Amino acid sequence: LQHYRAALGAQPDHGLAAERSRRLLVAHHDHDNLVRLVDALAEHGEGASQAALLTQLARLQATRPGTKLRGDTATAQEARRSYERALQRAPTDPVLRREFETLLRFIGDRQTLPSIYLQTARASEDPHFKATLLVEAAELLLDEERDEEDGPVDPERVAEDQQLAAQAILDALHADPGNPYAVRHLERLLSEPKSPLRALEAVSARAVRAQSDAERAIFYLESAELLEHAGAVDQARRAYQAAVDAMPGLTPAELGLARLEKAREATAPQVFVEAPTVSLHNLMAEAREAAVRAGASGDPAESAHALEILAGILDRDPGHRDALGLARGLANQLADPSPALALLTRVFSRVHHRETRYDLALLLSEHAGDLESSVRYLEAAVEAKPDGKQALHELVRCHRQLGRDREAAETTERLLELYGPSEPSAIDLRMGIAASLGADPATLSRALAHANVVLESRPNDARAVTLMADLLERNHQRVEAARLLERLRSRERDRGKLHDINLRQ
């Protein structure tokens, strides 16, 4: 495994080394190292291959042995983040989207799923499937327990969600009039003191189900009773009258009209339904649709429309995870990513979620116009997620390109804390930093410490022995260096190399 990983360290796209490593790890049921392998391969992948690797990584993270997948666990969040990154590379992959939806349902998500269901429902031509998706979206939006689980919620946001749920129920009934779940939710909404439903829309939606005059009269009667109970007197009167028109002589409807007539002069409260607000879930569904069309057609107008919607969402909620993820996907997908990058740059300072800020900083550093800007974004990424290996690797590279050897060495030492001593990546990093620190007498002791760790992990590695001997010689420990070279001399069979070792000793 060390040989295969060393090969991948030298050539990350070496397909044979990657496949042999994977088979070896699977055969030995080494799940943790398999996750590390796929994660490392995904960092160097591009396009469809990267999406496939990220999907595989998400599956491995979601099925980690000995852990329970719950919404607030690190395992669930890791799998979710990998699926989101994969969807940014392949937003139209149906299998990937289905797996992501399954994960979200399993962990009890109520933020992302509604917009996905709404978008899928709009694209579906199957009325029953469309109604099912709309009802599921409404159920998530109307979940009564979310206040307790997700902390304080903006009342305006709750009102928007209720309005969107009501519209989804109406659309479900128009698509599939016989859907019993939609009817149940409709009755629930109508019975609320401040119903988000327009009374006439609700009555007409229920009446669509009727297949005869008698059935239509019953639906109008039931709706009238609900409206009367909610205090919507005028709407209830019209519904009772519609029931009588559909079935003349219907006694409960006539009694209802008489009851309302007696109460005409009473000061019954009148229900005024506020103008519907646009829910972020609805906007997110529209943005997803526009992004899919932009990816399929390459039309700049569609991408501009998607970004316009996303800008509106992020103005209201700068940390909206799904909107930021879709904007990142557009930046990776579009031929001209500058509009998406401009939007992300504008909201970056207001994003506080740790994982989201980390991913966003990585993207902006990749597209930054100069190294100084890249360093600033990478430092922000490291601040948001101190154990982010990718950001630390990129920060080391930028410091070296800028000639900042001291900063590069300090960052490398931070990175080494995240690896085990014997990991191939750690070996290469330690040898590199030891060689760099060994050039300065002031940091020679630190170089010797790093080289010693490498030598303990690989006591007979020719590179490690040679590096340690060089550092000992610079530290005026020539006898110790000569003794160390004995390890190479005793194992060397090449006469030319053996001559060089003897001469150096």
Order of alpha helices (4+ residues) and beta strands (2+ residues): alpha-alpha-alpha-alpha-alpha-alpha-alpha-alpha-alpha-alpha-alpha-alpha-alpha-alpha-alpha-alpha-alpha-alpha-alpha-alpha-alpha-alpha-alpha-alpha-alpha-alpha-alpha-alpha
